[in-house]
Amino acid sequence: MKKITLLAALFLSVASFAQIASTSFEEPAVFTVQYIDTGDPNVAHPLADNPDEPFVNWTSSGGEMGFAARYEPYDTPGDGLTDGDFVGVTDFAATVVEYTDGLQGYQISDADGNFILEFDTVDLSGTSAPGLSMDYFVTETGYEGDGTVNESGSDRLRIYVKDLTNATEIDILDTTGSDINDLGIEGAWRLGTASLLPDTTVQLVIEARMNAGAEAFYFDNIVFEAVLGVNDEDNNRFAMFPNPANDIVNISSTESGTKTVAVFDVLGKLVVNAELGGDTLDISNLNSGVYIVKITQGTATTTKKLVVR
């Protein structure tokens, strides 16, 4: 968790971002049934989209990023996803309460092996200080093992970015070596971030291993962005006052229309997610401290630091 905390702190400076690529899993249709893998659970293989079952893959049609899923068995293979499991694009929200952007997200549960989700590559040529932000949710339940061996009862979640240009990997979250229950990341949406290098080609990868239906990971609001600077048009579009604040903070815009406001604590936990038709945001439930406020209106996005007294 130290890496997530440090990287989240980098977003505390007042800066604006241009969105390069993103997905909130809103384009694919939703099927509220289990996904059944028709492949051989004893060998590694790509997962196929089956008729009237949740999409595990998606080909971008010019909107959201595409993604592709594959399965790799334990060293001693089990059932894998052939017995029917809840994976893929979903609108099931009983566990997560609500998704952080839109009505849908991506779920990985009870893979009985390794479920690997790879996203479209992103070209960062010509960008300045690019980065990635995403939201993830780990359910509260009894995870097993420390993820160091490829077997049942050794649960693991790794989220990372491949820098294909430099043949390196940047971890966003890697639970390997720890029992997930001991990390304090369960039961709430968390913000994961990564700082990337300009003029590179990168790819987001999620690797999940778990063996029970109650053990599930959810993902939403994946955004690749590049810093435009503190004096750019998007940042000047929004004002936030008073700051420091107590029970309310005003967030105004030079343009009319609804604003989406997400507030994160310094550990990356989403603590407020609101749609503002006006300017007033209720922060009376927040403890004193420093928070990251992400404001979006149309295609304009900026982040600001908020101090709550």
N, C-alpha and C positions, 0 to 999 in steps of 0.2 A: 504493500500500500504506500510506501514512501515515495515510489516513483510517481504514482498517480497524484499524490499530494503536491509534489514539486512541480509537475507539469501543469496541474490545474492552476497553481500560483502564477504561472507565466501569463495566464489570461486575465490577471487582475489589472494589468495596465490598461489605460483607456486606448482602445484600438478598434478599428473596424475591419471587416473581413469580406472578401469577395468569394462567393460560393463557386467552387470549381466542379464538384460532383457530389451527389447526395442520394440517399434513399430513406424513406420512412415506411416502405413496404405497402404503400397505398394503392399502387397500380394493379397488382395481381388480385384476382377474385379470391374469396374466402370460402373454404369448405370445412364445415364443423364436424368432420369425421377423422378417424385416425388414418395415418399414412401407412401403407403396407408395401415394404420393399419386395420386389419380385426377383431380386438378384440373389446370388449365392452368399450366405452370411459367412462362409468360410474363407472368402477371398476379398481383397480390396476391389471396389468398383464404384463408378459414378452412380449416383442415384437418379432415377428417371421420374419424370412427372407422370402420374397415373390419372386416368379420367376420373373426374368427380372426387379427387382427393386433394389435400392441401398442396400448394405449389412449394416444392423444395428448391426449384431452380427458377430463374427469370431472365429473359433476354430483353435488354433495354430497348425501348422503342423511341428513344430520344428524350425521355423524361427522367425517371429514376434510374439509378445504377442497376445493372444486372448482377446476378450471382449464380453460383453453381455449387451443388452439394455432392459430397462423396462419402463413402463408408469404408472404414478400415477395421478389421476384426481385432479382438484381443489376441494375444499370443496363443491362447487356447480359445478358439472361437466359441461364441454363444449364439443366441437366436438373432442377434442384431435387430434390425427393424422389420423382420419378416413376420413378427407376431402382432404387428399393428401398434403404432405409437403416435403421440401427438408431437409432430415436428412440422416445420414449414411456416408459411405465412398464416397468421391467425388474427382474429379479433377477440379472442377469449381474454377477458379482462378481470375475471373474478379474483385472480391472484394478484395482479399488478395494479388493480383499481382502475387505472387509465393509462393509455400510452402517452408518451411525452410529446408526440407530434402526430396528429391524426388519430384514426380509430384502429389502426392495425400495427402489428409488429411481427417479429420472427421468433418462433419458439423451438427449442431443442430439448427433448426430454426422453429419458429411458432408452438411450441408444443401444445399450448392451454391446458396446464397442466404441469406436471413435467416429463422431460425426464432424465432418470438416466442411466448412462453408467458405468459399473463396469468391471475392467480389471482382468486378471488372477492374482492370488496371487503370490507373489515373496518371495522366501526363502532367507533370508540374513544370514544364518548360516555361521560362519567362516569368515565373512567379517570384514573390518576395516573402520570405519567412512562412512557407506553407505549413499547415497543421491539419490534424484530424480530431474531431470530437464525435462522441457517440454515447448513447445511453444503454446501460445494461442492468438487468434485474436477476438476482439469484434468489430462488425461493428458500424459505425457512424450513429446513428439514434435516434429516440425519445423513449428511454426506459421510463417506467412508474413505479411509486410507489417506495417503498423502500424494497420490498421483504420480509416484515415481516409477511404477511398474505398469505395463500394459496388460492389465487383467481386471476382472470384475472385482468391485470393492476397492478400487484405487481411483476415485473420482478426481477429475481435473478439468479446469477451464483455462484455456490460453487464448488471448486476443492480441494480435500483433500485426505490424505492417512490414511487408517485405519491400525493402529498397532494392528493386531489381537492377538498377544501374550500378550500385556499389556492392551488390551481393551481401547485404546485411539485413538484420531484422531488428525492429524497434518494438519492444514489448509495451502494451497498454495494460494488460493484466496477465499474470502467470501464477497460478496457484500451485504449481509443481513444488513439492517439498513441504507443503502444509496441508492440514485438514481444512477444507473450505469452511467448516463450522468455526474455526478459530480466527478467521480473518476479519470478522465483523462487517461483512459486505452483504449479508442476507437481508431480505425483506424490504428493500427500498430501491428505487431507481438510483443508479450511480452514474456519474459522468466520468468517462474515460477519455483521455487526450493523448496526443503524440505530436511532438515537434518533428517536422520533416525537412529535408533538404531541397532547395530549389533546383530546377533543371534535372530532375530525376523522374523515373517512372516507378510507381509504387502500387502495392496491392494489399488490401485488408484481408486478413485470414482469421477465422474463428475455429478453434479446435475444442470440442466438448466430449467428455467421457463421463458417463454415469449409467447406473443400472437399475433405477427404480422410477416408477411413474411420478412419484412426488418430487423427484429431483429434476428441476427444470431451470433453464436459462432463457431469458427473453432479451431481445435487442430492438432498438428503435433509434430514429433520428441520427443517422450516420451522415456526417458532413465533412467534406474536404474543403478547406478554405485557405485563402492567402491574405496576409495582412496588407491593408492599403495605407495605413498610417493614421496618426492622430488627428490630422487636419482634413481628412477626406470628406466627401459629401455625405456619406452614410452617418459618420460620427456626428457631424454638425446638424444632422437632421433631428437628432433626439436630445432632449435635456432631461435630467433627473435631479429633483430637488424636494425637500432639503436633504443634505448629505453631509454629516451624519443625520439619521432620521430615527424616529421612535415608532409610532404606531402605523403611520402611513407615509408613503413616498409618492410624489407626483412624477409621472413619466409622460412628457409631452413630445409632440412631433410637429414638424413644419408642414406635414401632409395630413390630410384627413384619412380616416379609416381605422379599422381594428388593429391593435398591436398585440403580438404574442410575447409574453414576458416569462422567462424561466429564471429562477433564482437557485443558485447552487451554493452550498457551504464550501469551506476550503478543503474538505475531504472529497469533494466531487458529488455529494449527495444532493439530488433534486429536492428542494424544500418548498418551492412555490412554482406552480405552473398555471398561468392565467391568460385569458383573452380579455384585453381591455378595450372597451368601446369608448371610454373616457380616458382620464389621465391618472386616476387615483388607484394605487395598489395597496391593499391591506397587508401590512407586515407585522401585525400585532402578535402573531404567534411565534415570531422569530426571537431567538435568544440574542443577547448582545454579542457582537462579533463582526467579522468581515465576510462579505458575501460577493459572489460573482453574479451579475445580472446580465442576461442575454436578451436583447430586444430585437424583434423581427417585425417588419411591416412590409408586406409585398416581397420584393427582392432585396430590400435593404436590411442589413443586420449589423449590429454593433454589440460590444460588451463593455460594461462599466463596473467599477468597484463601488460597492455600497457598504457603509459602516452603520450598523444598528446599535443604538445606545441601550 
